[in-house]
Amino acid sequence: MNFPLAWPRFAQFINLLSGANLGSHTSTVQVTDPFDLDGRHVTLIDTPGFGDTTRSDIDVLKEIAAFLATS
């Protein structure tokens, strides 16, 4: 699932759930430490969004692809 963490309440929920401190306006891929949720091992990945005024969508896709290729 991909939800925009720019939604302040959703970002607070994710930070509370994961114990992480992911902020909105993500400029690089960020990953939380793994945690358990209802018996499942979960890692959250925050990615830059599309429609950024400082970089193209192609650059964002390249960054996400590079991260996934090394994960």
Secondary structure in CASP SS format (residue, H / E / C, confidence):
PFRMAT SS
TARGET T0000
AUTHOR 0000-0000-0000
METHOD secondary structure of the structure
MODEL  1
M C 1.00
N C 1.00
F C 1.00
P C 1.00
L C 1.00
A C 1.00
W C 1.00
P H 1.00
R H 1.00
F H 1.00
A H 1.00
Q H 1.00
F H 1.00
I H 1.00
N H 1.00
L H 1.00
L H 1.00
S H 1.00
G C 1.00
A C 1.00
N C 1.00
L C 1.00
G C 1.00
S C 1.00
H C 1.00
T C 1.00
S C 1.00
T C 1.00
V C 1.00
Q E 1.00
V E 1.00
T C 1.00
D C 1.00
P C 1.00
F E 1.00
D E 1.00
L E 1.00
D C 1.00
G C 1.00
R E 1.00
H E 1.00
V E 1.00
T C 1.00
L C 1.00
I E 1.00
D E 1.00
T C 1.00
P C 1.00
G C 1.00
F C 1.00
G C 1.00
D C 1.00
T C 1.00
T C 1.00
R C 1.00
S C 1.00
D H 1.00
I H 1.00
D H 1.00
V H 1.00
L H 1.00
K H 1.00
E H 1.00
I H 1.00
A H 1.00
A H 1.00
F H 1.00
L H 1.00
A H 1.00
T H 1.00
S C 1.00
END
